[in-house]
Amino acid sequence: MARVVDYDKKIGDIKAKIEKYTEQIKDLKAELAKIEDAKTKTDFKALNEYLAGKGIAPNEAMGRLKEIYGE
């Protein structure tokens, strides 16, 4: 005798997995955004320290970058 497949249960199981992973993805995206923000702050801090160490004002650096790369 052939085995009867409970398609409704399989569909429900898959939908539950999709919901679970959707939530995990949402949480991971939020964590990624926090980490990227922290990295940006760290990078800008390092840049500011470098400029200060060289005696370059931020507006001077910005002006030079605009000359090279444009607005």
Phi, psi and omega in degrees: 000137181287148180281137181270130181264131177268089183295324180298320178294316179298317179297315179298318179298316181293319178298321178296319178296318179300315179298317180299312182289330176297317177295319178297319179296317178301314179296318179295321178295321178294317179296319178299317180299319178296317181293318178297321178296316179297320179296316179300315179298318179296317179297316180292324177297315179298319178297315178298319178296320178297312180299316180296321179295330179268356180073030181254127177284145180305322180292329175295315180298317180298318178299316180294318178297321179293325176297318183284313189254352182082176181297000000 
